[in-house]
Amino acid sequence: MAFLVLLAFLPIFIFGQEMLVGTYNIRNKNKNDSINGEVWSKRCQVICDQVNFMAPAIFGTQEVLHEQLVDMLIALDGYDYIGVGRDDGAEKGEYAAIFYQKDRLSLLDHGDFWLSETPDIPQLGWDAACIRICTWGKFSDRMTEKEFFFFNLHMDHVGTVAHREGARLVISKIREIAAGAPVVLTGDFNVDQTDEIYSIFTESGILKDSYSSAQIRFAENGTFNNFDPCIKTESRIDHVFVSPPTQVKAYGMLTDSYWVKGVIHHPSDHYPVFVRIGLPENTQSP
C-alpha cells in the first residue's frame, strides 16, 4: 500500500524538479493593429488565458507597454514582474518584462542594462533603430532551492552593428552577473537560427539553444506570424537559450488562434515558446 501511495506521488515529485520557462513577444498596443481588427483587449484575454493554462514558472516578454503590463497583471493568475520601460528606465517605452510565479520563485536580485555603448543609460546603441534593453533577475526555486539567473531582451530589427555588438554585450554581462550560475536567456532576437549573430550565443560556451537540445520538440512553424494565419516558415527569431548543463525536456511553440465574427486571429504577431527544463546544481555562488 505504501508503495502505491509513493508511486502516485512520483509524477508530482518528478515534475516538481522541472520548471516551465518561456518567451512571448505580445506585440505593443497600437492604433493600426486595432483598425485591422487586432484589438488589444481581446488579444490580452487570449494571451493571458494561454499563460494561465500553461502555467510557466517564469517567462520573458517583449514589446510590453506600461498600460499592457497593468492589464496582464490583472488577468494573470499569481504572477509578479520585473522590468522597466526602455526609453527612460521607468515607465516610458516598451518593457522586456519578466513575469514569474510568486508562489514558485523567490526574487533575490534584479536589474536592467541597455544594448548600447553605455549600458547603464537609456539611449540608442550603435546603428539601432530603437532603444533596446535587457532585464535580468536572480531567482530561487522554492521547490528545489536551486538558484538561477533569467535574462530577457528584445534586440534591434535594423542595425547590423547593433546586432553584433549587442550580442557580445549580452554574453559579457551574463558572464559578469551570473558568474557561472545556471542561466536562462529568452527574447525576440530578430535573427534566426541561420544568422551569424545566433552563433555568437550558441558558440559562447555558456549557452545552448533549447530547440536543438530538446528531448521532445513541437514546433510546426517559425515564431513570427505577422498576424497572418497562412504564413509558414522555418525561421525562428524568438529563442530560449540555457546553460549547457541544463536538461531540456521539451520545447513547444503555441500556434493558437481565435475567431471573431468568422475571422481567424492570432493573439500576437509572434508565437510564444515554452520549454520544460531541469536546472543543474549550482556550481558556483555568484
N, C-alpha and C positions, 0 to 999 in steps of 0.2 A: 504494500500500500504506500509506504514511504517513497519507494522508487517511482511509483506512478505520479505522486504529487510532485516530486523533483522533476520528472520528465515533463509535466505540464508547464512548469515554470521555466524550463530550459530555453524555449524560444524568446521569452521576455528577457532573460539574462543575456542571451547572445546578442539580441538587437540593442540591448542597453549598452553594450560595449561599443556599438557603432553609432554613427552620427550622420544625419542627412544635412548636407550643405547645398547651397545653390547660388545662382546668379540670375538676375532678371532686369533687363532694360525695359522699364514700364512705359516709356515714351512720355515726354513732357506734355502738359496740358496746353493746348494752343487753339486759336480760333479756326485755323484752316482745317484741322482734323475734325473739329465739331461740325463745320459746314459740310464735310464729306461723310458725316454720319458716325465718326469715331468719337462719340461723346464720353468725356472723362467719367461722369457719374456712373455710367453703365460699365465702362471698362474697369473702373476701380472695384466695383462689386465682383466682377468675374475674376480679376487678378487676386483679390483677397480671398475669394472662395477657393481658388486654386491653392493658394498658400496654406490656408487653414486645413484643407483636405490633405495636402502633402505633409504638413507639419514639420518643416525643416527646423533643426535646432538653430540654424543661422543661415542667412543668405545676404548677398550683396545686391544692391540696386543701382541703377543709373538713370539719369535724366529726371530725378525726382525734384520737383519744385516744392517750396515750403507748404503751400496750400495742399498739394497732393500728399505730402508727408503726414499732415494732420488728418486728412481723410483716411489714409491707410492705417494709422494708429487706432482710429476708432473702429475700423472694420476687422482688423487682425485680432486674433484671439491669443492674448498673453505675451505679446511682443513689446520690446522696447527698441530703441535705435541709438546709434552714434553717428555723427557726421555734421558737417556744416555746409552752407552754401558756398560754392566755389568762387563767386565773384567778390565777396567781402569777408569770408571766414566767419560769417554769422548766418544770416537767413536769405541773402540775395543770391540768385542764380541757382543752377542745378546742384543737387547733392549727389554724392556717391555713398549714400547712407547704407549702413549695415544694420539689419534687423536681427534680433536674437530673442530666443525664448527665455523669459526672465526666470522661470522655474527650473530650466535645464542648465543654464550657463550663468556664471558669475563674471561680471566685468571687472577686471583687475587694473587695466590701464587703457588709454586710447589716445589717438592723435590724428593729425592730418598733415599732409605735405603736398605742395603743388608741383606739377610736372613742368618745371621751368629752371632757369639758371639760378633762381632764388627760391628754393623750395619752401621757405618759411613765410613767403609773402604771396598774396593772391595777385598773380599777374600772368600775362601770356608768356609762353615758353617757346623759344626758337622761332620756327615758322608756323606755329599752330594758329588755327583759325579761331579757337576758343580757349578760354582759361580752363585748365584741366587739373583735377585734384585726385589724390588717393587718400582714402580714410582707412585707418587700421585700429584694431583693438586686440588686447590680450585678454584671454578668457580662460576660465577653469570650468571643466565639465563636472557638474555636481555628481553625476552617476559614476564616473571613473576617477575623479580627482586629477585627470590629466589636463595640463595647461597647453595652450596653443595660441598662435597669432593668426589673425584673419585680416587680410588686406583686400581692399576693393577699389577699383578705379574705372575711369572712362577715358580712354586715350583719344587723341585728336583724329579727326576724319579726313584731314587735308595735308598737314605738314609732314613731309618725309623726314626732315631733320628731327622734328618733334617726336616722331615715332621712334627713331633710333635712340636719341638721347634720353627720351622719356623712359624707354625700356631699360636702358643702362642705369638710369637713376633709381628706378624701382628695385632692380636687383641689388644695387648698392644699399638702399635703405632697408631692404629685408635683411641683408647681412648684418647691418648695423643695429637694427631694432630687435629682431628676433634672436640674433646671436646663437644660432644653432638649434633653437626650439622648433617644434613642428609648426608648419606654416600652411595656410590655405590662401591662395590668391585668386580672386574672381574679378570679372569685369567684362565690359564691352571694349575689346582691344582694337576694334576697327581694322584688324588684319586677320587673315585666315591662316589655316594650318600650312599653306604653301608659301607663305611670305617669309622673307629672311628675318623680319622682326620677331616673328613667332619663335624662330630658332634661338634668339637671344635668351628667351626664357627657358626653353627646353634643353639648351646646351649650357646653362649656367652652372649645373652641378648641384643646385639646391631646389630645383623644381622639376616636376614631370607633369604631362598632360593627363588628366583623369580619363579623358576619352580613350586614349591609347592604352591605358593601364587597366581599364575596367574588366572585371571578370564577366559581367553581364552588361550588354550595351543595347539601348533602344534609342535610335536616332535616325528617323526616316526622312530627315530633311536637313538643310542648313539652319542656322539660327536666326537669320534675318528674313522676314517675310514681306516687309513694306506694306502691311495690311492687305496683301493680295493672297487669297487662298489658293491661287493657281500656281504660285511660284514654287519651283522645285530646284534645289541647288545642293551641292555638297560642301559649300563654303561655310565654315564655322568661324564667326568673328567674336562670339561670346565664349569665353573659356573658363574652366576651373582647373587651376594648377595646384598641386600639393607637393609636400616634401617627399623625396624618393622613398623613405621607409614606410610611408603611409599606404595602407592597404585600400585599394579602390574596389569595393564590392560590386557596385552597379552605377551605371551612367544612364540618365534618361532625359530626353528632350520632350517637353509637353507641347503638343501642337493643337491644343483645344481651340474650339471656336464656339460662337453662339449666334443665334438668329434674332433679327429684329425685322418684323414685317416682311418675312420671306427673304431677307438678305443676310448672307453669312458675313460675320465679322470675326476678327481676331482681337483679343484683349489688348495686345500691343503689337508694334511692328517688329518686335523680336520675340522669339520663343524662349521661355525660361528653361534653364538646365538645372537638374538636381542630381546630386552624386552622393551615394552612400559610402562612407569611408570608415576605416578603423585606424584611429590615431596610434602612432608608435609611442613607446615610452619616452619620456623626456630624457634626452641625453646630456643636456646642458641647461643650467639655470641661467636665464638672461639677467 
